[in-house]
Amino acid sequence: MGEEKIPYSTVFAYLFKLHWAAGERILRVLLLNRRAPEVGDIERNVSYVERGGRLQKLDVFVPPSEPPYPVLVYIHGGGNHVGDKRTYDRICRTFASHGYLVCNANYRMAPRCGYREQLQDAAAAVSWARAHAQGYGGDAERVFLAGDSAGAYHAAMYAAEALHPEVGQALGVPSCIPPACIRGLLLFYGVYDLVTVGDCGFPFGRMLITGFLGRDPELFREGAELASPVRYITPDFPPCFLATSEIDQLHSQTLEFARILEERGVESELLNLTRKEHPLTYHGFLNFWYTRGAALAMDGALRFLARRRE
């Protein structure tokens, strides 16, 4: 028998990751992390799992103010294939400068690691953050989850796992923090329904979702149904702040998620940036801190946090 050939889509995914990583590294230095607020301290590359790999690490941003601090776990975006926590230094510094102990997590990515491994990593990062919060002056009973794009997906899915332990167990997540500790979610232009996201017209969308869920049609369908947070919204889901833009191809994902939150009686706020008033709010706009859309999203998120931090 001959050796099994590597699918073309997988080869393309790795080439995509290589080029993205090079561009992202340059962009974060020259633009994305400029003029970042001062914080009290930063501890880099802390392992959140025992004997974890290179990507199973997080950075801790300690506020310059007096403790105790609410805890905020930030999970980066990148289509579950690309991205790095260092690109989000400025965003995490901003939250920390307003008095939040921020844990900024990396996680293993596709196509090498699929949705189960990634959800397990996100859960492990949240558990680590709560377990070690006190050592940094944090309050383990006040935890917020935040993320953009794929990171917003992970934050929303973690809340679903916390409320529905059977879902977490099916995904290989042994336990979550108590749902009562999750004070709210910050969800920036996320993905919430894996069944429909492939039809949104997002660039490389089919490649990204296939790399995340797998190429086998039956396993793909099983994963999309099991791991879509939109399926698990109940009235006790945490309060949510959602930000989206009409320009973003994933716009419909946020609108549908917001509609279901409202339908189920979940407290939520929606920032919907229009194409006419905010022409620069493409997917990923939170990183472009100098634009009005990014400023509105950050200000809205900080007000949302302030109302729920006590």
C-alpha positions in Angstrom: 0.0 0.0 0.0 1.3 3.5 -0.8 1.5 6.3 1.7 -1.6 8.3 2.1 -1.4 11.6 0.4 -1.7 14.8 2.4 -4.9 16.6 1.2 -4.3 19.7 -0.8 -6.5 21.7 1.6 -4.2 20.8 4.5 -1.1 21.9 2.6 -2.8 25.1 1.7 -3.8 25.6 5.4 -0.2 25.3 6.5 1.0 27.8 3.8 -1.8 30.1 4.9 -0.6 29.9 8.5 3.0 30.5 7.6 2.3 33.7 5.6 -0.2 34.9 8.2 2.3 34.5 11.1 4.9 36.5 9.3 2.6 39.3 8.5 1.0 39.3 11.9 4.4 39.6 13.6 5.3 42.7 11.6 1.9 44.3 12.0 1.8 43.9 15.8 5.1 45.7 16.1 4.5 48.5 13.7 0.9 49.2 14.4 -1.4 47.0 16.6 0.5 47.4 19.9 1.5 51.0 19.6 0.7 53.5 22.4 -0.4 50.7 24.8 -1.5 51.8 28.3 0.8 51.2 31.3 0.0 48.2 33.6 1.3 47.1 37.0 3.2 44.0 35.8 3.2 41.3 33.1 4.1 37.7 33.5 4.8 36.0 30.2 4.3 32.4 28.9 2.8 30.8 32.0 1.8 27.2 31.3 -1.9 26.6 32.1 -1.6 22.8 31.8 1.0 20.6 33.4 3.7 19.6 30.9 1.8 21.6 28.2 3.0 22.3 24.8 4.4 25.5 23.3 0.9 27.0 22.6 -0.7 26.0 25.9 0.5 29.2 27.7 -0.9 32.5 28.7 0.3 36.0 29.7 -0.9 37.6 32.9 -1.5 41.4 33.0 -1.7 42.9 36.5 -3.4 46.2 36.9 -1.6 49.3 38.3 -4.4 49.8 40.9 -5.0 48.1 44.3 -6.5 44.6 44.5 -8.7 42.7 44.5 -9.3 42.7 40.8 -12.0 41.0 38.7 -10.5 38.4 36.4 -10.8 38.6 32.6 -9.7 35.7 30.4 -9.1 36.8 26.8 -9.0 34.3 23.9 -7.6 35.5 20.6 -9.2 35.1 17.2 -7.8 33.8 13.9 -10.2 31.3 12.5 -8.9 28.6 14.9 -5.9 28.3 12.6 -3.8 31.4 13.2 -3.2 34.2 15.7 -1.1 34.8 18.7 -1.7 36.3 22.2 1.1 38.8 21.7 -0.9 40.5 18.9 -3.5 41.4 21.6 -1.1 43.0 24.1 -2.6 46.4 23.6 -6.2 45.2 24.0 -5.3 43.3 27.2 -3.2 46.2 28.6 -6.3 48.4 28.1 -8.5 46.1 30.2 -5.8 45.7 32.8 -5.3 49.5 33.0 -9.0 49.7 34.0 -8.5 47.3 36.9 -9.0 43.8 35.5 -6.5 41.0 36.0 -6.2 39.8 32.5 -5.1 36.3 31.4 -4.4 36.3 27.6 -4.3 32.7 26.3 -2.9 30.9 23.4 -4.2 27.5 22.4 -3.4 24.7 20.0 -4.7 25.3 16.5 -6.0 23.6 13.4 -5.5 21.7 11.2 -3.2 19.8 13.6 -5.6 20.2 16.5 -9.4 20.2 16.0 -12.3 21.6 18.0 -12.1 19.2 20.9 -8.4 20.0 21.6 -9.0 23.7 21.2 -12.1 23.7 23.5 -10.1 21.7 26.1 -7.3 24.2 26.0 -9.7 27.2 26.4 -11.3 25.4 29.3 -8.0 24.7 30.9 -6.9 28.3 30.6 -10.1 29.5 32.3 -9.7 27.0 35.1 -6.0 28.1 35.6 -7.0 31.7 35.7 -9.6 31.2 38.4 -7.4 28.8 40.4 -4.4 31.2 40.4 -6.2 34.5 40.5 -5.6 35.2 44.2 -1.8 34.9 43.7 -2.0 38.0 41.5 -4.6 39.9 43.5 -7.6 38.7 41.6 -11.0 37.8 42.8 -11.8 34.2 41.7 -15.5 34.8 42.2 -15.7 37.5 39.5 -14.6 36.1 36.2 -15.3 37.6 32.7 -14.6 35.8 29.4 -13.7 37.7 26.3 -12.6 37.1 22.8 -12.8 38.2 19.1 -13.8 36.0 16.2 -12.8 32.5 17.0 -11.9 33.7 20.5 -15.5 34.9 20.9 -16.6 31.5 19.8 -14.5 29.9 22.5 -15.8 32.2 25.2 -19.4 31.6 24.3 -18.8 27.8 24.0 -17.1 27.7 27.5 -20.2 29.4 29.0 -22.3 26.7 27.4 -20.1 24.0 28.8 -20.3 25.5 32.2 -24.1 25.5 32.2 -24.4 22.1 30.5 -21.7 19.7 32.0 -22.9 16.9 29.7 -21.7 19.0 26.7 -18.3 19.6 28.3 -18.0 15.9 29.0 -18.8 15.0 25.4 -16.1 17.4 24.3 -13.5 16.0 26.8 -13.7 19.0 29.1 -13.8 17.3 32.6 -15.1 20.3 34.5 -15.7 24.1 34.3 -15.7 26.8 36.9 -19.0 27.4 38.6 -21.4 29.3 36.3 -22.2 31.8 39.1 -18.6 33.0 38.9 -19.0 34.0 35.2 -20.1 37.6 35.4 -20.3 38.2 31.7 -19.0 37.7 28.2 -17.4 40.2 25.8 -17.9 38.8 22.3 -16.4 40.7 19.3 -17.6 39.6 15.8 -17.7 35.9 16.7 -18.9 32.6 15.3 -21.7 30.9 17.2 -23.3 28.4 14.7 -20.8 26.0 13.1 -23.6 24.6 10.9 -24.2 27.8 9.0 -20.9 29.7 9.3 -19.5 28.1 6.1 -22.2 29.8 4.1 -21.3 33.3 5.3 -18.9 34.1 2.5 -16.0 34.7 4.9 -12.6 34.5 3.1 -11.2 30.9 3.2 -14.3 30.0 5.3 -14.6 26.5 4.0 -11.0 25.7 4.6 -11.1 27.1 8.1 -14.2 25.3 9.2 -13.1 22.0 7.6 -9.7 22.3 9.3 -11.5 22.9 12.6 -14.2 20.2 12.4 -12.5 17.6 10.1 -13.0 16.5 6.5 -15.2 13.5 7.1 -18.8 14.6 6.4 -20.3 12.6 9.2 -17.8 13.7 11.8 -18.1 17.3 10.5 -21.8 17.3 11.0 -21.5 15.7 14.4 -18.9 18.4 15.5 -20.9 21.3 14.1 -24.0 20.3 16.0 -22.2 19.4 19.2 -19.9 22.4 19.4 -22.2 25.3 18.4 -22.9 27.6 21.4 -26.1 28.9 19.8 -27.7 25.5 20.6 -27.2 25.9 24.4 -28.7 29.3 25.2 -31.0 29.2 28.2 -32.2 32.0 30.5 -29.3 31.5 32.9 -26.7 32.1 30.2 -24.2 34.9 31.3 -24.9 38.5 30.3 -23.2 39.4 26.9 -21.8 42.4 25.2 -21.7 41.8 21.5 -20.0 44.0 18.8 -20.3 43.5 15.1 -20.1 45.5 11.9 -22.2 45.4 8.7 -19.0 45.1 6.7 -18.0 41.9 8.3 -19.0 38.7 6.5 -19.7 37.1 9.9 -22.2 39.9 10.7 -25.2 37.5 10.5 -23.7 35.2 13.1 -23.7 38.0 15.8 -27.2 39.2 14.8 -28.7 35.7 15.1 -26.9 35.0 18.4 -28.2 38.4 19.8 -31.7 37.5 18.6 -31.7 34.2 20.4 -30.3 35.8 23.6 -33.1 38.3 23.6 -35.7 35.6 22.8 -34.4 33.4 25.8 -34.4 36.4 28.1 -30.6 36.7 28.5 -29.3 40.1 29.4 -27.3 41.4 26.4 -26.0 44.5 24.7 -25.5 44.8 20.9 -23.1 47.3 19.3 -24.0 47.1 15.6 -21.6 49.4 13.6 -23.2 50.5 10.3 -21.4 50.5 6.9 -22.2 54.1 6.3 -21.0 55.6 9.6 -18.0 53.2 10.2 -16.5 52.3 6.8 -13.3 50.9 8.3 -14.8 48.2 10.5 -13.7 45.1 8.7 -13.4 41.8 10.5 -10.8 42.3 13.2 -11.5 46.0 13.7 -11.0 45.8 17.5 -7.2 45.6 16.9 -7.2 48.8 14.9 -7.4 50.9 18.0 -7.1 54.3 16.2 -10.4 53.9 14.4 -13.7 55.2 15.7 -15.3 51.8 15.5 -12.7 50.1 17.6 -12.9 52.9 20.2 -16.7 52.5 20.4 -16.4 48.8 20.8 -13.8 49.1 23.6 -15.7 51.9 25.4 -18.9 49.8 25.2 -17.1 46.7 26.6 -15.6 48.7 29.5 -18.9 50.2 30.4 -20.5 46.7 30.3 -17.7 45.4 32.6 -18.0 48.3 35.0 -21.7 47.6 35.6 -21.0 44.0 36.5 -17.7 44.0 38.4 -19.0 44.5 41.9 
